[in-house]
Amino acid sequence: MKLIELFNNASLAALCPLFRLSHHIGFIRPELAHTLTSNAPDLFEHKNGTLIIGSEELSSETLTEELINLHTQLADKKILPELAPEIVDVTPVDENVVLFKLNRNLLFPLGIKSRGGHLILKYENGDFLVARRSSKVMLFKECYDVPVGGILPSNISVEDHIYTEAQEEAGLSPEDLIEISPRYSIVGARQVIGQKITNDDYEPAFPFETDGGTDFGEAFYWIATIKNGVEPCPKDGEVKKFLRFSPDTLIDTLKHEPKKWKINSGIMFLHALSHTNEDSLVIDEATQSHLKHLEA
């Protein structure tokens, strides 16, 4: 229940809605909304508590280009994070139409819904593969994570994305995946803030002005069975190593060590376990009900 609470704890009423024309696309801190309108008054308009991005005359291609230029300028000033290699599609909160594109590292500061594809890997004997994150990542250092997956780049289907991620992140080919479940999806919005170390010492979540932003995302995932002899190997810098957990060990750490988990990954594992047919994996009715509400 603690993981579920952390996954869906955003205080949206305290944030400024972000619109593109008549489409609601995100939630942004009022302080950052003011910063953006001050630095780019031709691109952002703060009106009646709402931040509007781009005029009607601005094409989606031009808006995408101007946002990348602004992002570069504000990253140099340490107001926004550095640009990532990937560009992502921006869709309304409740629709799937693509309005424009932006760098993936602006999703969190602008509270725009991200879409991600993931694989939960399960061995033939029932054990699960769990990733242990590196100490060098910005968030959730050394926490447990889903072994394969990430934010969906522009112009790539989520199905193609998971196979690419399996190869690039774990060295797995499609032939290593002998059975794949139906697609599941969950949606959550959480507030990401720093932590208070002492009464006078506060450690921000990020080394730029977006501390206190909203992580608003839709996660698609599949449960894939891999052969017992297959040994995935971490291929990127985010994962330190892969671990093999029995179902009972997995449930025990999800229930009793929620702080050891990357939050959305813990929820995906818990959600996946709720769909198993193994009698030993009993998840109480209250948790089942809350997980149901997270389904997209």
C-alpha positions as CSV (number, residue, x, y, z in Angstrom):
1,M,0.0,0.0,0.0
2,K,2.9,2.3,0.6
3,L,4.2,1.8,-2.9
4,I,0.7,2.5,-4.3
5,E,0.4,5.7,-2.3
6,L,3.8,6.9,-3.5
7,F,2.9,6.1,-7.1
8,N,-0.2,8.2,-7.0
9,N,0.4,11.0,-4.5
10,A,0.6,14.1,-6.7
11,S,-1.0,17.2,-5.2
12,L,-2.3,18.4,-8.6
13,A,-4.4,21.2,-7.1
14,A,-1.2,23.1,-6.1
15,L,0.2,23.0,-9.6
16,C,-0.5,25.0,-12.7
17,P,-2.3,23.2,-15.6
18,L,-0.4,23.3,-18.8
19,F,-2.3,23.6,-22.1
20,R,-1.5,23.5,-25.8
21,L,-4.5,25.3,-27.5
22,S,-7.5,23.6,-26.0
23,H,-5.6,20.4,-25.0
24,H,-4.6,19.8,-21.4
25,I,-1.1,18.3,-21.6
26,G,0.4,18.6,-18.1
27,F,0.9,20.1,-14.7
28,I,3.8,22.5,-13.8
29,R,4.9,24.3,-10.6
30,P,3.8,27.9,-10.5
31,E,7.5,29.0,-9.9
32,L,8.7,27.3,-13.0
33,A,5.7,28.6,-15.0
34,H,6.8,32.1,-14.0
35,T,10.4,31.4,-15.1
36,L,9.3,30.1,-18.5
37,T,7.1,33.1,-19.2
38,S,9.8,35.5,-18.1
39,N,12.4,33.8,-20.4
40,A,10.2,33.1,-23.4
41,P,7.1,35.4,-23.4
42,D,6.5,34.7,-27.0
43,L,6.2,31.0,-26.3
44,F,4.5,30.8,-23.0
45,E,1.4,32.8,-21.6
46,H,0.4,32.6,-18.0
47,K,-3.4,33.3,-17.9
48,N,-5.9,32.8,-15.1
49,G,-3.7,30.2,-13.3
50,T,-3.1,28.3,-16.5
51,L,0.1,28.1,-18.6
52,I,-0.5,28.1,-22.3
53,I,2.3,27.0,-24.7
54,G,2.5,28.2,-28.2
55,S,0.0,30.3,-30.2
56,E,-2.5,29.0,-32.7
57,E,-0.3,30.1,-35.6
58,L,2.6,28.1,-34.4
59,S,3.0,24.8,-36.2
60,S,3.9,21.7,-34.2
61,E,7.2,21.5,-36.0
62,T,8.1,25.1,-35.2
63,L,7.0,24.6,-31.6
64,T,9.2,21.5,-31.3
65,E,12.2,23.4,-32.6
66,E,11.7,26.5,-30.4
67,L,11.3,24.3,-27.3
68,I,14.5,22.5,-28.0
69,N,16.3,25.9,-28.4
70,L,14.8,27.2,-25.1
71,H,15.6,24.0,-23.3
72,T,19.2,24.3,-24.4
73,Q,19.4,27.9,-23.2
74,L,17.9,27.2,-19.8
75,A,19.9,24.0,-19.3
76,D,23.1,26.2,-19.7
77,K,21.7,28.4,-16.8
78,K,21.0,25.3,-14.7
79,I,17.3,26.0,-14.7
80,L,16.4,22.9,-16.6
81,P,18.1,19.5,-16.9
82,E,20.6,18.8,-19.7
83,L,19.1,17.5,-22.9
84,A,18.8,13.7,-23.4
85,P,19.4,12.0,-26.7
86,E,15.7,11.0,-27.1
87,I,12.8,13.0,-28.5
88,V,9.3,12.0,-27.3
89,D,5.7,12.7,-28.4
90,V,3.5,15.0,-26.4
91,T,-0.1,13.9,-26.2
92,P,-3.1,15.3,-24.2
93,V,-3.8,13.9,-20.7
94,D,-6.8,12.0,-21.9
95,E,-6.1,11.5,-25.7
96,N,-3.5,9.8,-27.9
97,V,-3.2,12.4,-30.6
98,V,0.4,13.8,-31.0
99,L,0.5,17.6,-30.6
100,F,4.2,18.2,-30.8
101,K,7.5,16.7,-29.7
102,L,10.1,17.6,-27.0
103,N,13.2,16.3,-25.4
104,R,12.4,13.6,-22.9
105,N,14.1,15.5,-20.1
106,L,11.3,18.1,-20.2
107,L,8.6,15.6,-19.4
108,F,9.1,15.8,-15.7
109,P,9.6,19.6,-15.3
110,L,6.4,20.2,-17.3
111,G,4.5,17.4,-15.7
112,I,3.7,16.0,-19.2
113,K,2.4,12.4,-19.3
114,S,5.2,10.0,-20.4
115,R,4.6,6.6,-22.0
116,G,6.9,3.7,-21.3
117,G,7.3,0.1,-22.4
118,H,8.7,-2.5,-20.1
119,L,9.3,-6.3,-19.8
120,I,9.0,-8.2,-16.5
121,L,11.2,-11.3,-17.0
122,K,10.2,-14.6,-15.4
123,Y,12.2,-17.8,-15.6
124,E,10.5,-21.2,-16.5
125,N,10.8,-22.3,-12.9
126,G,8.9,-19.2,-11.7
127,D,11.8,-17.0,-10.5
128,F,11.8,-13.3,-11.5
129,L,14.7,-11.3,-12.8
130,V,15.1,-8.0,-10.9
131,A,17.5,-5.2,-11.8
132,R,19.7,-3.5,-9.2
133,R,20.2,0.1,-10.2
134,S,23.7,1.7,-10.3
135,S,24.8,4.2,-7.6
136,K,25.6,6.7,-10.5
137,V,22.0,7.3,-11.6
138,M,20.3,10.6,-10.5
139,L,17.2,9.0,-8.8
140,F,16.6,5.7,-7.0
141,K,20.3,4.9,-6.6
142,E,20.9,1.2,-6.0
143,C,17.1,0.5,-5.9
144,Y,15.4,-2.6,-7.4
145,D,14.0,-2.0,-10.9
146,V,12.2,-3.7,-13.8
147,P,15.0,-5.3,-15.8
148,V,14.0,-4.0,-19.3
149,G,12.2,-0.9,-20.5
150,G,12.0,2.9,-20.5
151,I,10.3,5.9,-21.9
152,L,8.9,5.5,-25.4
153,P,10.8,7.6,-28.0
154,S,8.9,9.3,-30.8
155,N,8.0,7.4,-33.9
156,I,8.5,3.9,-32.3
157,S,5.7,1.5,-31.4
158,V,5.8,0.3,-27.8
159,E,6.0,-3.3,-29.1
160,D,9.1,-2.6,-31.1
161,H,10.5,-0.6,-28.2
162,I,10.6,-3.4,-25.7
163,Y,12.5,-5.7,-28.1
164,T,15.0,-3.0,-28.7
165,E,15.4,-2.3,-25.0
166,A,15.7,-6.1,-24.3
167,Q,18.7,-6.2,-26.6
168,E,20.3,-2.9,-25.6
169,E,19.8,-3.2,-21.9
170,A,20.1,-7.0,-21.2
171,G,21.6,-8.6,-24.3
172,L,18.3,-10.6,-24.9
173,S,17.2,-11.5,-28.4
174,P,13.5,-12.2,-29.3
175,E,14.4,-15.9,-29.4
176,D,15.3,-15.8,-25.7
177,L,11.7,-14.8,-24.9
178,I,9.7,-18.1,-25.1
179,E,6.3,-16.8,-23.9
180,I,4.9,-13.3,-23.6
181,S,1.7,-12.3,-21.7
182,P,-1.0,-9.9,-22.9
183,R,-0.1,-6.2,-22.6
184,Y,-0.9,-4.5,-19.2
185,S,-0.9,-0.8,-18.4
186,I,-1.1,1.4,-15.3
187,V,-1.2,5.1,-14.8
188,G,0.0,7.2,-11.9
189,A,1.1,10.7,-11.0
190,R,3.5,11.3,-8.1
191,Q,5.1,14.3,-6.6
192,V,8.9,14.2,-6.7
193,I,10.5,16.4,-4.1
194,G,13.8,16.4,-2.2
195,Q,14.3,15.3,1.4
196,K,14.9,17.1,4.6
197,I,18.2,16.0,6.1
198,T,18.0,18.2,9.2
199,N,15.9,21.2,10.3
200,D,18.1,23.5,8.3
201,D,19.4,21.2,5.6
202,Y,17.3,20.2,2.5
203,E,18.6,18.0,-0.3
204,P,16.7,18.7,-3.6
205,A,15.7,15.8,-5.7
206,F,17.4,17.3,-8.7
207,P,20.3,19.8,-9.2
208,F,18.1,22.2,-11.1
209,E,14.9,24.3,-10.7
210,T,12.5,21.4,-11.3
211,D,12.6,20.0,-7.7
212,G,8.9,19.5,-6.8
213,G,7.7,18.5,-10.3
214,T,5.2,15.9,-11.2
215,D,6.1,12.4,-12.6
216,F,2.9,11.7,-14.6
217,G,3.1,8.5,-16.6
218,E,1.4,5.6,-18.4
219,A,3.4,2.4,-18.2
220,F,2.8,-0.5,-20.6
221,Y,4.4,-3.8,-19.7
222,W,4.5,-7.5,-20.6
223,I,5.5,-10.5,-18.6
224,A,8.0,-12.5,-20.6
225,T,9.2,-16.0,-19.8
226,I,12.9,-16.7,-20.5
227,K,14.7,-20.0,-20.6
228,N,16.3,-21.2,-17.3
229,G,19.8,-21.2,-18.9
230,V,19.6,-17.7,-20.2
231,E,21.8,-15.2,-18.2
232,P,21.0,-11.6,-19.1
233,C,23.8,-9.1,-18.7
234,P,23.5,-5.4,-18.0
235,K,24.4,-3.4,-21.1
236,D,23.9,0.2,-19.9
237,G,25.1,2.3,-17.1
238,E,21.8,2.4,-15.2
239,V,21.9,-1.2,-14.0
240,K,24.6,-2.5,-11.7
241,K,23.5,-6.2,-11.8
242,F,20.6,-8.5,-12.3
243,L,19.2,-10.6,-9.4
244,R,17.1,-13.7,-9.4
245,F,14.2,-13.6,-6.9
246,S,11.8,-16.4,-6.1
247,P,8.1,-15.3,-6.1
248,D,8.0,-15.4,-2.3
249,T,11.2,-13.3,-2.0
250,L,9.8,-10.8,-4.5
251,I,6.6,-10.4,-2.6
252,D,8.4,-10.1,0.8
253,T,10.6,-7.2,-0.4
254,L,7.7,-5.4,-2.1
255,K,5.7,-5.6,1.1
256,H,8.4,-4.9,3.7
257,E,11.0,-2.9,1.8
258,P,9.2,-0.5,-0.4
259,K,11.9,2.1,-0.1
260,K,14.3,-0.2,-1.8
261,W,12.2,-0.1,-5.0
262,K,12.0,2.4,-7.9
263,I,8.4,3.2,-7.3
264,N,6.8,2.6,-10.7
265,S,8.8,-0.6,-11.1
266,G,7.6,-1.9,-7.7
267,I,4.1,-1.2,-8.8
268,M,4.5,-3.1,-12.1
269,F,5.9,-6.2,-10.3
270,L,3.1,-6.0,-7.7
271,H,0.5,-5.6,-10.5
272,A,2.0,-8.5,-12.4
273,L,1.9,-10.7,-9.3
274,S,-1.8,-9.9,-8.9
275,H,-2.4,-11.5,-12.3
276,T,-0.6,-14.8,-11.6
277,N,-2.5,-18.0,-11.0
278,E,-0.2,-19.3,-8.3
279,D,-2.1,-20.0,-5.1
280,S,0.8,-19.2,-2.9
281,L,0.9,-15.5,-4.2
282,V,-2.0,-14.2,-2.2
283,I,-2.4,-10.4,-2.4
284,D,-5.1,-9.0,-0.1
285,E,-8.4,-7.6,-1.5
286,A,-7.6,-4.0,-0.5
287,T,-4.3,-4.0,-2.4
288,Q,-6.0,-5.7,-5.4
289,S,-8.7,-3.0,-5.4
290,H,-6.2,-0.2,-5.3
291,L,-4.1,-1.8,-8.1
292,K,-7.3,-2.0,-10.2
293,H,-7.8,1.8,-9.9
294,L,-4.3,2.3,-11.4
295,E,-5.1,0.4,-14.6
296,A,-5.3,2.5,-17.7
